[in-house]
Amino acid sequence: MQRVLIISGILLIAAGVGWRWLSRLPLGHLHGDLNVVRPGFSFHLPIVTCIVISVVLTILIWLFRR
């Protein structure tokens, strides 16, 4: 558990430091993400972004467990 917390902390710090470059990635604005804008109402559901992140994390975890 200690190792997981330390790695998570390091990843969060790295994401915070690299936020300037990470914000330029098109995550959250991919084709297939739902975005509904009406007068007085807006709804955003990043379905494809969640699938992409899930696949990447699954592959990384699979590689690290080997």
C-alpha positions in Angstrom: 0.0 0.0 0.0 2.9 2.4 0.7 4.3 1.9 -2.7 1.0 2.6 -4.4 0.6 5.8 -2.4 4.1 7.0 -3.1 3.7 6.3 -6.9 0.3 8.0 -6.9 1.8 11.1 -5.2 4.7 11.2 -7.7 2.3 10.9 -10.6 0.1 13.7 -9.2 3.2 16.0 -8.7 4.4 15.2 -12.3 0.9 16.0 -13.7 0.9 19.3 -11.7 4.3 20.3 -13.0 3.5 19.3 -16.6 0.0 20.8 -16.6 0.9 23.4 -19.2 1.7 20.7 -21.7 -1.0 18.3 -20.6 -3.7 20.9 -21.1 -2.9 21.0 -24.8 -3.9 17.4 -25.3 -7.3 17.0 -26.9 -8.6 14.8 -24.1 -12.2 15.8 -23.3 -12.8 17.0 -26.8 -12.5 13.8 -28.8 -14.9 12.7 -31.5 -17.7 10.7 -29.8 -17.7 12.8 -26.6 -21.3 14.1 -26.0 -21.7 17.9 -25.8 -25.2 19.4 -25.6 -25.6 23.1 -25.4 -29.0 24.7 -25.0 -30.1 28.1 -23.7 -29.5 28.0 -20.0 -28.2 24.4 -20.1 -25.1 22.6 -21.1 -24.1 19.0 -20.7 -20.7 17.4 -21.4 -20.1 13.6 -21.3 -16.6 12.5 -22.3 -17.4 8.9 -23.2 -14.6 8.3 -25.7 -12.0 10.1 -23.5 -12.9 7.8 -20.6 -12.5 4.7 -22.9 -9.1 5.9 -24.1 -7.9 6.6 -20.6 -9.2 3.2 -19.4 -7.4 1.3 -22.2 -4.1 3.2 -21.6 -4.2 2.5 -17.9 -5.2 -1.1 -18.4 -2.2 -1.6 -20.7 0.2 0.2 -18.3 -1.0 -1.9 -15.3 -0.8 -5.1 -17.3 2.8 -4.2 -18.4 3.9 -3.3 -14.8 2.5 -6.6 -13.4 4.6 -8.7 -15.7 
